[in-house]
């Protein structure tokens, strides 16, 4: 569909009340393939490839900054006639969701932050280095094996990548404009000092009920961010997955859905809860 003049790939599941999912930097709506149909049993779930990501348009002149990402999400919601909805934001999507929550709080009913950016400065050196100009050249030389290794490094259990993730990521990186869009996004949100956009000093002013989910062994953004945020946000809950990396949504999809639906007030007793092994 076209949002703000750009074609965006959108995945939709279910026909209940709306629920918006935001992926992370360099990600796509496919991050949610294992949980989208399950969440769709209780909600109309909307997950889009952000501009410059996945299989959406990647125009060279697009700014790929926080303002443009927020504008894209709001435009997507408007296109579906969604005035207000819960938002689930993973990794870099957390900065977008938090920006929205402060700037237009009436649009977000509840907030689920999953190993989210925007809660502190710290981030792994791999991501800090991605803000450097040479990243484009290095990414163009990436092999399928290196892409697979990157995906597995996000997880505590390296064998829990979603089915087809590696092939999709290879296809995405080969689409025109993908690497340039990532480089601009990285420079807008990251530097050698860490995350450029963070709200740790303002979290006490956040008014949306908030669920914070984190993997204890997250190698990208430290679990300490989630713990501190849960203490600072007035109406917050915290769920930490043990033996889990940066992507609980991949490693423990059943338990993830169970925890989220309980928080959203739409529990589903039919879900089998997966346990750490």
Number of C-alpha atoms within 10 A of each C-alpha: 13 14 18 15 9 17 16 23 20 18 16 17 19 18 12 13 14 22 27 23 22 27 25 23 20 21 21 25 23 21 22 20 17 18 17 24 16 20 22 19 15 21 21 18 23 22 25 25 24 32 26 30 28 24 22 22 23 24 16 14 7 14 16 23 15 17 12 16 22 20 15 20 23 19 16 23 20 13 14 10 10 16 14 19 17 20 25 23 25 30 23 23 27 27 27 27 28 26 20 21 20 17 11 11 17 13 17 22 18 20 26 26 27 28 31 29 33 26 25 22 18 19 19 15 14 11 19 19 18 22 22 15 12 11 16 18 11 11 17 11 9 12 11 13 11 12 18 17 13 13 19 17 18 22 23 21 16 16 13 16 20 16 12 9 16 19 12 15 19 16 13 20 21 12 15 14 16 24 23 19 23 24 20 21 22 25 20 17 23 21 19 17 12 19 25 18 19 20 19 16 11 12 19 15 12 19 18 20 18 25 23 23 27 30 27 21 19 23 19 21 26 22 21 14 20 28 17 15 23 21 14 17 20 16 14 18 18 17 18 18 20 16 17 24 27 26 26 28 24 24 28 20 21 19 19 20 22 22 17 19 18 12 17 19 9 14 15 16 10 7 12 12 14 13 12 11 6
